[in-house]
Amino acid sequence: MFADLPILSLTIWLPIIGGMLVFASGNQAANASRWTALTVAILTFVVSLALWAGFDTSTAQMQFVERTSWIALFDIEYYLGVDGISMPLIILTTFISIFVIIAGWEVVQYRPASYMAAFLIMEGVMVGVFSALDAMLFYVFWEAMLIPMFLIIGIWGGPNRVYATIKFFLYTFFGSVFMLVALIYMYFQAGSFDILAFHDLKLGLTEQILIFVAFLLAFAVKVPMWPVHTWLPDAHVEAPTGGSVILAAIMLKIGGYGFLRFSLPITPDASQQLDWLIITMSLIAVVYIGFVALVQQDMKKLIAYSSIAHMGFVTLGFFIVFMIFAGDSASGGATLGVEGGMVQMVSHGFISAAMFLCVGVLYDRMHSRQIADYGGVANTMPLFAGLMVFFAMANAGLPGTSGFVGEFMVILASFQADFWFAFLAATTLILGAAYTLWMVKRVIFGVVANERVAALKDIGSREFFVLGSLALAVLALGLWPAPLVEVMDASIVNLLKHLAVSKL
């Protein structure tokens, strides 16, 4: 029914063109631009649901494929398609974008049309990253993402926004240059920029290692992995609430997606040779960054560091597969690891978005993110307090919430690789509970800290709709992850079959 329609092109270009129209409408017609932006975001989400409705879970083949020549001289194509790995991330992007628009409704008074336009254009570009099957098209979308986020932090950010913006730009751009070199090299080997052709490319071990390192520099910064994570807390602290939400919920996932689409299938032997490096970096992120989060005084910084720790689970789940293969365990363990990493990406998208929106609610009222300035919020904002405690519990991995499912799957898979991997990964259940509950205790509970907290008003219908919708998503994925796992299963099993065969 939907297969013949250009669903992917609509999902990419509807928000981009809509964003341009919102920008052109000018900041004087602020209310009209807000409603236009919200309408475009909702329409994009509805269109993207056709991907889920028409998706065939029984095959690993690319679906909803659109292919036409773009730059014939260099064999560059406008080539789009999705599988079980990319499709859930596209739905996540279009879903979260609606709440970013609603969250900035009353808060953003300075150039509101430009603000909404930047997020719409960024939404379309991020969908482009997840659906591009031509390497050069992927790279164009990948780099284009930087521009709206650069402007969002640089224009609507905090007092140190210029420093944070330049640091964010330099880190991400630096890694991308090496990826571009690797893509051009593979173009000369394969004769096209077709990413699926790259998967079948016969490469020697030295070639694979160099290409793997080039991809690692790009994707590790985006995830971000330790030790190239230092741009993230600065960017989060200075970004407006909507910027933090998109950064944590979607942009971090693009790094994880890159490992599954490029690093693992193109360089399986190098991935196996260097899996110890990624596993080490992932476990350091889980344990060390958990301790770093424990000492933060700024709520946004605490959540930013917790994001780094949670994304450590994603990369751990992806790269323990080689140790499970080596141990002659059932391939179910490897599938569990990769699927756990994917579930963790989607879950973290919901939870991190909600946590940053909660901080945004408090900041809009008090203009402070310092934990010490709060206390006893539950006495004056009971509805908000209930939702924030729920999201904090999900962030700590409470069973029944989505935060538990992905981490539990990765820990189970880690046991099949090495007991100590599982042991170190499981420390997040203690550390995550420690830093999250410490923040909740200081901010939400206790006696009312001061007159400013005593004067707080509880969330209104707009804020309740945003946080309530995300709470339902967190609960639904926590209690019933089967639909998401079924969508991913065929693509991930196919990926693991690919990894099990050496290219040497």
C-alpha positions as CSV (number, residue, x, y, z in Angstrom):
1,M,0.0,0.0,0.0
2,F,2.7,2.5,1.0
3,A,5.7,0.9,-0.8
4,D,5.2,2.9,-4.0
5,L,4.8,6.3,-2.3
6,P,7.9,8.5,-1.7
7,I,7.4,8.2,2.1
8,L,11.1,8.8,2.9
9,S,11.4,11.9,0.7
10,L,8.2,13.3,2.2
11,T,9.6,12.7,5.7
12,I,12.8,14.4,4.8
13,W,11.6,17.4,2.8
14,L,8.3,18.2,4.5
15,P,10.0,19.6,7.6
16,I,12.9,21.2,5.6
17,I,10.5,23.0,3.3
18,G,8.2,23.7,6.2
19,G,11.1,25.1,8.2
20,M,12.0,27.4,5.3
21,L,8.4,28.7,5.1
22,V,8.3,29.3,8.8
23,F,11.6,31.2,8.6
24,A,10.3,33.3,5.6
25,S,7.1,34.2,7.5
26,G,9.2,36.3,9.8
27,N,9.4,36.7,13.6
28,Q,6.7,39.4,13.7
29,A,4.0,36.8,13.0
30,A,5.2,34.7,16.0
31,N,2.0,32.9,16.8
32,A,1.3,31.9,13.2
33,S,4.9,30.6,12.8
34,R,4.5,28.5,16.0
35,W,1.2,26.9,14.7
36,T,2.7,26.4,11.3
37,A,5.8,24.7,12.8
38,L,3.6,22.4,15.0
39,T,1.4,21.5,12.1
40,V,4.4,20.6,10.0
41,A,6.0,18.5,12.8
42,I,2.7,16.6,13.4
43,L,2.3,16.0,9.7
44,T,5.8,14.7,9.4
45,F,5.2,12.3,12.3
46,V,2.0,11.0,10.7
47,V,3.8,10.5,7.4
48,S,6.6,8.6,9.1
49,L,4.1,6.2,10.8
50,A,3.4,4.9,7.2
51,L,7.0,3.4,7.5
52,W,5.9,1.4,10.5
53,A,2.5,0.5,9.1
54,G,3.9,-0.7,5.7
55,F,7.1,-2.3,7.1
56,D,7.7,-6.0,6.4
57,T,9.3,-7.5,9.5
58,S,10.2,-10.8,7.8
59,T,12.9,-9.5,5.6
60,A,16.3,-7.8,6.1
61,Q,16.1,-6.1,2.6
62,M,15.9,-2.3,2.4
63,Q,12.3,-1.1,2.1
64,F,10.7,2.1,0.8
65,V,13.6,2.4,-1.6
66,E,13.9,5.6,-3.7
67,R,16.8,5.8,-6.2
68,T,17.6,8.3,-8.9
69,S,20.8,9.8,-10.3
70,W,22.0,13.0,-8.5
71,I,25.5,13.9,-9.6
72,A,26.1,11.5,-12.6
73,L,29.7,12.6,-13.1
74,F,30.7,11.0,-9.8
75,D,28.0,8.3,-9.7
76,I,26.4,10.0,-6.7
77,E,22.7,9.0,-6.3
78,Y,19.7,10.2,-4.4
79,Y,19.3,6.8,-2.8
80,L,17.1,6.2,0.2
81,G,15.8,3.2,2.0
82,V,15.2,1.8,5.5
83,D,15.5,-1.4,7.3
84,G,14.8,-2.6,10.9
85,I,17.8,-0.6,12.2
86,S,17.0,2.8,10.7
87,M,13.2,2.9,10.7
88,P,12.7,3.0,14.5
89,L,15.2,5.9,14.7
90,I,13.3,7.8,12.1
91,I,10.0,7.4,14.1
92,L,11.9,8.5,17.2
93,T,13.1,11.6,15.4
94,T,9.7,12.7,14.1
95,F,8.1,11.9,17.5
96,I,10.5,13.9,19.7
97,S,10.5,16.9,17.2
98,I,6.8,17.5,18.0
99,F,7.6,18.0,21.7
100,V,10.5,20.2,21.0
101,I,8.2,22.6,19.1
102,I,5.6,22.5,21.9
103,A,8.2,23.0,24.7
104,G,9.5,26.2,23.1
105,W,6.0,27.6,22.6
106,E,5.9,30.3,25.3
107,V,9.5,30.2,26.4
108,V,11.2,31.4,23.2
109,Q,10.3,35.0,22.7
110,Y,13.5,36.0,20.8
111,R,13.1,35.3,17.1
112,P,10.6,32.5,17.6
113,A,10.1,31.8,13.9
114,S,13.8,31.3,13.3
115,Y,14.0,29.0,16.4
116,M,11.1,26.8,15.1
117,A,12.5,26.8,11.6
118,A,15.9,25.6,12.8
119,F,14.4,22.6,14.5
120,L,12.2,21.7,11.5
121,I,15.1,21.8,9.1
122,M,17.2,19.8,11.5
123,E,14.5,17.2,11.8
124,G,14.5,16.6,8.0
125,V,18.2,16.5,7.8
126,M,18.4,13.9,10.7
127,V,15.8,11.7,8.9
128,G,18.0,12.0,5.8
129,V,21.0,10.7,7.8
130,F,19.0,7.6,8.9
131,S,17.6,6.9,5.4
132,A,20.6,7.7,3.0
133,L,22.0,4.6,1.2
134,D,24.4,6.7,-0.9
135,A,27.6,7.5,1.1
136,M,27.9,11.0,-0.3
137,L,24.3,11.8,0.4
138,F,24.8,10.4,3.9
139,Y,27.8,12.7,4.3
140,V,25.9,15.8,3.1
141,F,23.1,15.2,5.6
142,W,25.6,14.3,8.3
143,E,27.4,17.7,7.9
144,A,24.2,19.6,7.3
145,M,23.1,18.6,10.8
146,L,25.8,20.8,12.3
147,I,24.5,24.1,10.9
148,P,21.0,24.2,12.6
149,M,22.5,23.0,16.0
150,F,25.4,25.5,15.7
151,L,22.8,28.3,15.3
152,I,20.4,26.9,18.0
153,I,23.2,26.9,20.6
154,G,24.9,30.1,19.3
155,I,21.8,32.3,19.1
156,W,19.5,30.9,21.9
157,G,22.1,29.5,24.2
158,G,23.5,30.5,27.6
159,P,26.2,33.1,28.5
160,N,29.1,30.8,27.3
161,R,27.3,29.8,24.1
162,V,30.0,30.9,21.7
163,Y,32.6,28.7,23.4
164,A,30.3,25.7,23.6
165,T,29.2,26.1,19.9
166,I,32.7,26.4,18.5
167,K,33.8,23.4,20.6
168,F,30.9,21.3,19.5
169,F,31.5,22.3,15.8
170,L,35.3,21.6,15.9
171,Y,34.9,18.2,17.6
172,T,32.3,16.9,15.3
173,F,33.8,18.4,12.1
174,F,37.2,17.0,12.9
175,G,36.0,13.5,13.1
176,S,33.9,13.9,9.9
177,V,36.9,14.8,7.8
178,F,38.5,11.3,8.3
179,M,35.2,9.6,7.5
180,L,35.0,11.5,4.2
181,V,38.5,10.3,3.3
182,A,37.4,6.7,4.0
183,L,34.3,7.1,1.9
184,I,36.2,8.4,-1.1
185,Y,38.7,5.6,-0.8
186,M,35.9,3.0,-0.8
187,Y,34.3,4.8,-3.8
188,F,37.5,4.1,-5.9
189,Q,37.4,0.5,-4.7
190,A,33.7,-0.1,-5.4
191,G,33.1,2.2,-8.3
192,S,30.1,3.8,-6.6
193,F,29.0,5.4,-3.4
194,D,26.4,2.7,-2.7
195,I,26.7,1.9,1.0
196,L,25.3,-1.6,0.5
197,A,28.1,-2.2,-2.1
198,F,30.6,-1.1,0.5
199,H,29.3,-3.9,2.7
200,D,30.4,-6.5,0.2
201,L,33.7,-4.8,-0.6
202,K,36.7,-7.2,-0.2
203,L,39.3,-5.3,1.9
204,G,42.6,-6.4,3.5
205,L,43.2,-6.1,7.2
206,T,45.3,-3.0,7.0
207,E,42.7,-1.3,4.8
208,Q,40.0,-2.3,7.2
209,I,41.8,-1.1,10.3
210,L,42.5,2.4,8.7
211,I,38.9,2.7,7.6
212,F,37.6,1.5,11.0
213,V,39.7,4.1,12.8
214,A,38.5,6.8,10.4
215,F,34.9,5.9,11.1
216,L,35.6,5.6,14.8
217,L,36.9,9.2,15.0
218,A,33.6,10.4,13.4
219,F,31.2,8.2,15.3
220,A,32.9,8.2,18.7
221,V,32.7,12.0,18.9
222,K,29.0,11.8,18.0
223,V,28.0,9.1,20.5
224,P,30.1,10.6,22.4
225,M,32.5,8.0,23.8
226,W,35.2,8.6,26.4
227,P,37.6,10.4,26.0
228,V,36.1,12.5,23.2
229,H,33.0,13.4,25.2
230,T,34.0,16.7,26.7
231,W,32.1,18.8,24.2
232,L,28.8,17.3,25.3
233,P,28.4,18.8,28.8
234,D,29.4,22.2,27.6
235,A,26.9,22.0,24.7
236,H,24.1,20.8,26.9
237,V,24.6,23.5,29.6
238,E,24.6,26.3,27.1
239,A,21.9,25.0,24.7
240,P,18.3,26.0,25.1
241,T,16.0,23.2,26.4
242,G,15.0,22.1,22.8
243,G,18.6,22.0,21.7
244,S,19.5,19.7,24.7
245,V,16.5,17.5,23.9
246,I,17.5,17.0,20.2
247,L,21.1,16.6,21.1
248,A,20.5,13.9,23.6
249,A,17.5,12.1,22.1
250,I,18.6,12.0,18.4
251,M,22.0,13.3,17.6
252,L,23.8,11.0,20.0
253,K,22.0,8.0,18.3
254,I,23.5,8.9,14.9
255,G,26.9,7.8,16.2
256,G,25.5,4.5,17.3
257,Y,23.7,4.1,14.0
258,G,27.0,4.8,12.2
259,F,28.6,1.8,13.8
260,L,25.8,-0.5,12.7
261,R,25.6,0.9,9.1
262,F,29.3,1.4,8.4
263,S,31.9,0.2,10.9
264,L,30.6,-3.3,11.6
265,P,29.5,-4.5,8.1
266,I,32.2,-2.8,6.1
267,T,35.2,-3.6,8.4
268,P,34.2,-6.8,10.3
269,D,37.7,-8.1,10.7
270,A,39.1,-4.8,12.0
271,S,36.0,-4.5,14.3
272,Q,37.0,-7.9,15.7
273,Q,40.6,-7.0,16.0
274,L,39.8,-3.7,17.8
275,D,36.7,-4.8,19.7
276,W,38.7,-4.7,23.0
277,L,39.3,-0.9,22.4
278,I,35.6,-0.1,22.0
279,I,34.6,-2.4,24.9
280,T,37.2,-0.7,27.2
281,M,36.0,2.8,26.1
282,S,32.4,1.8,26.7
283,L,33.0,0.4,30.2
284,I,35.0,3.5,31.1
285,A,32.0,5.5,30.0
286,V,29.6,3.4,32.1
287,V,31.7,3.4,35.3
288,Y,34.0,6.5,35.3
289,I,31.4,8.9,33.8
290,G,28.9,7.5,36.3
291,F,31.2,8.7,39.1
292,V,31.6,12.1,37.3
293,A,27.8,12.5,37.2
294,L,27.7,11.8,40.9
295,V,29.5,15.1,41.8
296,Q,27.7,17.5,39.4
297,Q,26.0,20.5,40.9
298,D,24.2,21.5,37.7
299,M,21.2,19.4,36.8
300,K,21.8,19.7,33.0
301,K,25.5,18.6,33.5
302,L,24.4,15.6,35.6
303,I,21.9,14.5,32.9
304,A,24.5,15.1,30.2
305,Y,27.1,12.9,31.9
306,S,24.4,10.2,32.5
307,S,23.7,10.3,28.8
308,I,27.4,9.4,28.1
309,A,27.2,6.6,30.6
310,H,24.0,5.2,29.1
311,M,25.3,5.4,25.5
312,G,28.3,3.3,26.7
313,F,25.8,0.4,26.9
314,V,25.0,0.9,23.3
315,T,28.5,0.6,22.0
316,L,29.2,-2.3,24.5
317,G,26.2,-4.2,23.1
318,F,27.4,-3.7,19.6
319,F,31.0,-4.9,20.0
320,I,30.8,-7.8,22.5
321,V,29.3,-9.8,19.6
322,F,32.8,-10.9,18.5
323,M,33.7,-12.3,21.9
324,I,30.4,-14.2,21.9
325,F,31.2,-15.6,18.5
326,A,34.7,-16.5,19.7
327,G,33.3,-18.3,22.7
328,D,31.2,-20.6,20.4
329,S,28.1,-19.4,22.3
330,A,24.7,-19.5,20.6
331,S,24.2,-16.6,18.2
332,G,21.2,-15.6,20.4
333,G,23.7,-13.9,22.8
334,A,25.1,-11.8,19.9
335,T,21.6,-10.9,18.8
336,L,20.7,-10.0,22.3
337,G,23.7,-7.6,22.6
338,V,22.9,-5.7,19.4
339,E,19.2,-5.6,19.9
340,G,19.8,-4.5,23.5
341,G,22.0,-1.6,22.2
342,M,19.2,-0.6,19.8
343,V,16.5,-0.7,22.4
344,Q,18.7,1.3,24.7
345,M,19.1,4.0,21.9
346,V,15.3,4.3,21.5
347,S,14.7,4.2,25.3
348,H,17.4,6.8,26.0
349,G,15.8,9.0,23.3
350,F,12.5,9.1,25.4
351,I,14.1,9.3,28.8
352,S,16.8,11.9,28.1
353,A,14.3,14.1,26.2
354,A,12.0,13.9,29.2
355,M,14.7,14.6,31.8
356,F,16.0,17.7,29.9
357,L,12.4,18.9,29.5
358,C,11.9,18.6,33.2
359,V,15.0,20.7,33.9
360,G,13.6,23.1,31.3
361,V,10.3,23.4,33.2
362,L,12.2,24.3,36.4
363,Y,14.6,26.7,34.7
364,D,11.7,28.6,33.0
365,R,10.3,29.3,36.5
366,M,13.5,29.9,38.5
367,H,16.2,30.6,35.9
368,S,18.6,28.3,37.8
369,R,19.9,24.8,37.1
370,Q,21.8,24.5,40.3
371,I,20.6,21.7,42.5
372,A,21.4,23.7,45.6
373,D,18.8,26.3,44.7
374,Y,16.0,23.8,44.9
375,G,14.4,21.6,47.5
376,G,10.8,20.7,48.4
377,V,9.5,21.2,44.8
378,A,7.0,18.3,45.4
379,N,5.2,20.6,47.9
380,T,4.4,23.3,45.3
381,M,4.5,21.3,42.1
382,P,3.1,17.8,42.9
383,L,2.0,16.8,39.4
384,F,5.4,17.8,38.0
385,A,7.2,16.1,40.8
386,G,5.4,12.8,40.2
387,L,6.5,12.9,36.5
388,M,10.1,13.9,37.2
389,V,10.4,11.1,39.8
390,F,9.1,8.6,37.2
391,F,11.6,9.7,34.6
392,A,14.4,9.6,37.2
393,M,13.5,6.1,38.1
394,A,13.5,5.1,34.4
395,N,16.9,6.8,34.0
396,A,18.1,4.6,36.9
397,G,16.8,1.5,35.1
398,L,13.7,0.7,37.1
399,P,12.1,-2.6,35.9
400,G,8.8,-1.9,34.0
401,T,10.3,1.2,32.3
402,S,12.2,1.3,29.0
403,G,15.4,2.2,30.9
404,F,15.6,-1.3,32.2
405,V,15.0,-3.3,29.0
406,G,18.0,-2.3,26.9
407,E,20.5,-2.3,29.8
408,F,19.3,-5.7,31.0
409,M,19.6,-7.2,27.5
410,V,23.2,-5.9,27.1
411,I,24.1,-7.1,30.6
412,L,22.7,-10.6,29.8
413,A,24.7,-10.7,26.5
414,S,27.8,-9.5,28.3
415,F,27.7,-12.5,30.6
416,Q,28.2,-14.7,27.5
417,A,31.2,-12.7,26.5
418,D,33.0,-12.2,29.9
419,F,31.7,-12.2,33.5
420,W,33.7,-9.0,34.3
421,F,32.2,-7.1,31.4
422,A,28.7,-7.9,32.8
423,F,29.9,-7.0,36.3
424,L,31.3,-3.6,35.3
425,A,28.3,-2.9,33.1
426,A,25.9,-3.8,36.0
427,T,27.5,-1.1,38.2
428,T,25.4,1.4,36.3
429,L,22.4,0.1,38.1
430,I,24.0,1.3,41.4
431,L,25.7,4.4,40.0
432,G,22.7,5.4,37.9
433,A,20.4,5.1,41.0
434,A,22.9,7.0,43.1
435,Y,23.3,10.1,41.0
436,T,19.7,10.2,39.8
437,L,18.1,9.7,43.2
438,W,20.6,12.1,44.8
439,M,19.4,14.8,42.4
440,V,15.7,13.9,43.0
441,K,16.1,13.9,46.8
442,R,17.7,17.3,46.8
443,V,15.4,19.0,44.2
444,I,12.0,17.4,44.6
445,F,11.8,16.3,48.3
446,G,12.5,17.8,51.7
447,V,11.2,21.0,53.1
448,V,10.6,24.0,50.7
449,A,14.1,25.5,50.3
450,N,13.2,29.2,49.8
451,E,10.5,31.7,48.9
452,R,11.2,31.3,45.2
453,V,10.4,27.5,45.4
454,A,7.3,28.3,47.6
455,A,6.0,30.6,44.8
456,L,6.3,27.9,42.0
457,K,3.2,27.0,40.0
458,D,2.6,23.5,38.9
459,I,2.8,22.5,35.2
460,G,0.0,23.6,32.9
461,S,-1.8,21.5,30.2
462,R,0.9,22.2,27.5
463,E,3.7,20.9,29.8
464,F,1.6,18.1,31.1
465,F,0.8,16.9,27.5
466,V,4.5,16.8,26.6
467,L,5.8,15.1,29.7
468,G,2.7,12.8,29.9
469,S,3.2,11.6,26.3
470,L,6.8,10.8,27.0
471,A,5.9,9.0,30.2
472,L,3.5,6.8,28.2
473,A,6.2,6.0,25.7
474,V,8.7,5.1,28.4
475,L,6.1,2.8,30.1
476,A,4.9,1.2,26.8
477,L,8.5,0.3,25.7
478,G,9.3,-0.9,29.2
479,L,6.3,-3.2,29.5
480,W,6.0,-4.3,25.9
481,P,9.2,-4.0,23.9
482,A,8.2,-6.9,21.6
483,P,7.0,-4.7,18.6
484,L,10.3,-2.8,18.5
485,V,12.4,-6.0,18.8
486,E,10.3,-7.7,16.0
487,V,10.9,-4.8,13.7
488,M,14.7,-4.9,14.3
489,D,15.2,-8.7,14.4
490,A,15.6,-9.7,10.8
491,S,18.0,-6.8,10.0
492,I,20.1,-7.5,13.1
493,V,20.3,-11.3,12.4
494,N,21.3,-10.5,8.8
495,L,24.0,-8.1,10.1
496,L,25.4,-10.7,12.5
497,K,25.5,-13.3,9.6
498,H,27.6,-10.7,7.7
499,L,29.9,-10.2,10.7
500,A,30.5,-14.0,11.2
501,V,32.1,-14.2,7.7
502,S,35.7,-12.8,7.4
503,K,36.5,-10.6,4.4
504,L,40.1,-11.8,4.4
